Amino acid sequence: MIFEHFAVNVADAPSVVEWYTINMGLKARVADKNPPFMTFLEDSTGRVVVEFYQRADAPVTDFSGENSLSFHVAFVSENAEEDKKRLVENGATFELEVNLEDGSHIVMLRDPWGMPLQLCQRAKPF
């Protein structure tokens, strides 16, 4: 099996998609302009990684109440400090930061809707 994508039902899919494309460098591979606004976003390698959609017949998770260590979406960052500043200026909130012994720099944020985001500036990339 090959992982295809992770899907999240959100309250305002067009706004979430816009924020992730502008701020996280994701690009829409498939984007439905009508409800439920199913949008598959790909990263800079061209791989689809997440789908955001807006379905009224399914619950929307309130991620702001979830511990970021139980769930988060992680992105590779070449400069976690600069990305942290830029994302906070664009609506994310800062949660915690860790500098690991191996030289890696990990930053935990939340997007404007509360979903936990992790920036991974690893000393030895995966």
N, C-alpha and C positions, 0 to 999 in steps of 0.2 A: 504494500500500500504506500501511496505517496500523499502526504498532507496537501490538501487543496486550499482551504481557507478557514478562518474563524469568523462566525457571524454574530452580530450584535443588533438586537432590536432597540432602537433609540427613539426618543420623543420627537426629534426634529432632524430627520436624516439629511435633508439638504444642507443645513447649517453644519452638522457634524462632518459631512463629506467635504464641504468647503474648507473648514478649519484644518482638517488632516491633509488636504492637498496643498494648501498654502503653507502651513507650518511644519509639516512632517515630511514633505517632499514626496508624498504618495500621488499616484496618478490613477484616474478612473479608467479601468479596462472596459467595463460594462456599466452603464449608468441609465437607469430607468427614470425618466423625467416625470412619471406619474406615480401616484401611490400604488404600492408601498415603497417607492423610491429605492428599489434594490440596486445597490451600487457596490461593485467589486473593485477594490483598490489594490494596485500593484506597487511594489517598492522599486527602487532604482535599478534592480537587476531584471525587472520585467516579470517577477513572480507575484501572482495574486496572493495577498496575505490576509485581507480582512474584507468582510462584507458588512455594510451598514444598511439597514432598512427600517421602515416605520410601519409597524402593524398594530392597529388599534385592538385587534382581537387577541393579542398576546401581551403579557406584562413587560414593562420596561424596567430594567434593573436600576435601582438607585445605587450606583457605585460609590457615591460619597459616603455611604454608611459602611462600606466594606473595607477591611484592612488591606492595604496595598501589598502586604506580604502574602496574602492568600490568593491574589489575582493581580496581574499587571500585564501591560503590553510593552515589550522591550524593543528599543531601537538602537542600532549601532550609532555612536557619535564619535566623530574625530576630535571634537573639543566640547566635552560635556559642560564645562563652565560657561562658555559662550552660548551654547544651545540652551542651557538653563535660563540665562538672562533673556535671550530672544523669546523663548516660549512664555516666560512669565510676563513679559511686556505684551504678549499677544493673547492673554487670557488664561494661561495655565497657572496653577498654584504650586508652590514649592512645598515638599513634604520632608524629605531627608536626603542626606548625602553621605557617601562612604568612600574613603580612600583605602583600598585594600593593600596588603603588604606587597603584593606582586607589582604594584604601580597602577593598577586599574582604578578608574574613577567612575563610581556609580551614583546616579542622581535619580531620585524618585520625585515625580511631579503628579499632578492630576490635570486632565484636560478641563476645559470650561464646564463640562457636564459631570465631572467627578471621577471619570474613569482613570485608574492609575496608569501612569506612563513611566517607564524606566529608560534612562539614557545610559548606555554602556560604552564607556571609553576603556576598552580592555588593553592591558599591556601586551597580551598575546591573544589577538583576535581568534575567534572560533573558525 
